[in-house]
Amino acid sequence: MNEQRRGLTRLMPFLMPQLKVLLLCLFMVVVVNAAELAKPYILEVVIDRYLTAGRPDQGLDAVWVLALSYMACVALSSALNVTEAVMVNRMGQSILMDIRRKVFTHIQHMSMQTLDHFSSGRLITRATNDVETLNELFSDVLVNLFKDAFMLLGIVTMMLIMNWRLALVAFAVVPLIVLITVLVRGKLRRNFVKLKSLTGRINGFFAENMSGMRLVQIFRKEKEKNAEFQELNVGYYKAARTQVRMNSLMRPLVEVVNQLGIAILLWYGCKQVGLGALEIGMLYAFTNYIKQFFEPINDLAEKYTTISSAVVSTDRIFELLDDKSQLEDTQSGEAVPNVEGRVEFQHVWFAYDGENWVLKDVSFTIEPGQSIAFVGTTGAGKSTIISLISRFYTIQRGRILLDGRDISTLSLEQLRRHVAVVLQDVFLFSGTIAENIRLGNHEITDAQVDAALKLACADGFIRELPGGMDYPVTERGSTFSAGQRQLLSFARAIAHDPAVFVLDEATASIDTDTEQLIQQSVRNVSRGRTTIIIAHRLSTIRECDCIYVLRGGRIREQGTHEQLMAQGGIYFKLHNMQMKDA
């Protein structure tokens, strides 16, 4: 219980902005409960004072007043219940909106090093399933929990005031309810944790297989992937079945105890009525109260399930939100108003894990406006260099300078504004072509988008599309060819007018005709900009001012294409190998 209390306390900062609405809802709950508590008492008065007393005609006016009072309680209770339900649901959705916003913002600012260790399924589960689990907590449990607790307190108070001996008899079965709750509570929580974990793994499995379905079909691995999914699916089914069984067991058990309590009350009450120690109206009122007493008990038993689920989800959400150490601070740091584009690595050492060095004592200088290229075999460290320039990772040794200033001291937001990267694996968002070029930057005009498309040599195929740059883009740009996606990615980088332009294997997966378009675009955009090319096809970098050859995380050779060919070293062998393959 303490763990649950601590978990739910973490939600208080999200609840505070809705405090006025919550207090108003709680006030309405008090009024509703008071009306509900008054109804059995009104009936008790009518029965004992007028019906069983043998003088209904003498108190006809009073009976009419009591009848109208009873109907007023019913009408007031119904009206306030509807109003309170609407307000509570609106309040709950506002809170969930704030939580989703915070979770998404947190994920956006997580460093690449942290994201590398998180599966997409785990993050999706926290941002969707876990947040949605809290919906029932805020829309159903939060206010109703107070309502049930207040109703229990009111019933106990009314019963003790009216007849304390009869009240003690009615409460004889309460220890059984406590025992059932204690026995079921621990198992419910453990099973919830298992369910949430399996949900995250299933989401991750779906996300991964949707992205890689083409590969699965190419290698005919449908059976193997289906077997993997079946293992997860069966595990979730068993955990969910256990949850259903326990939830299904709770209410019947409480109902049995409820009927047992009523039976004991009637047995004892009828004896007291026979002895003349108890009036019939009092017994009737107590029977109503004991029914009302077990309704919130039943609700609390069911709400315990919801609360347990919400606590597990809250723990998982705040497990993510509490880890501030791996968040990127994009705002602090020195301002970078203007960038000429001088990039310098000074004895840089970097490893993704421990001391498994990817780069070893790498030093080079790129002057503003130069076009340079990095070549080498897979794993040599080429792509790592551009990740470090954008400060997606932190180096262990050495320094990286931009215009003579250590990039670790610069504002991340402004640093990345001046460095544009065109990746081999192009990602396009759902929307229009123009929206994919702007990426939310509304300062980029239609004329600038059009100019970027022309500079990227993408305007040719876009003119043929219905709507031109307003043509809709499906998820990941699946309706475009690899070459077309690459040209759009190129135009996107151009539109943001970077000082440092990076192409990461940008021509590795495109046809020869498109490569010619890319080469023309490179020549167009590289004028006046520092251009860094991670090259797969060596034929695309012959015009570069300098080529760096990486092997084993170190720079082994550097020079122009002609100089490196004359040396007859690593570059010479790589070039001849490609020419031979061609």
Protein Blocks (a to p, Z undefined) as FASTA:
>chain_A
ZZmmmmmmmmmmmmmmmmmmmmmmmmmmmmmmmmmmmmmmmmmmmmmmmmmnopaklmmm
mmmmmmmmmmmmmmmmmmmmmmmmmmmmmmmmmmmmmmmmmmmmmmmmpcfklmmmpcfk
lmmmmmmmmmmmmmmmmmmmmmmmmmmmmmmmmmmmmmmmmommlmmmmmmmmmmmmmmm
mmmmmmmmmmmmmmmmmmmmmmmmmmmmmmmmmmmmmnopmmmmmmmmmmmmmmmmmmmm
mmmmmmmmmmmmmmmmmmmmmmmmmmmmmmmmmnopacfklmmmmmmmmmmmmmmmmmmm
mmmmmmmmmmmmmmmmmmmmmmmmlpccfkgccddfbafhiacdehiacdfbhjlcfbgh
iacdddehiacddeddehilpmmmmmmmnopaccfbdcddeehiafklpcfklmmmmpcc
ddfbdcddeddfklmmnnopakbcfklmmmmmmmnopmmmmmmpghijmpccdehhlmbc
fklmmmmmmmmmmmnopabdcdehklmmccfklmmmmmmmmmmmmgopacddddfblmlm
mmpmbdcddeehiafbgcdfklmmmnopmklmmmmmmmmmZZ
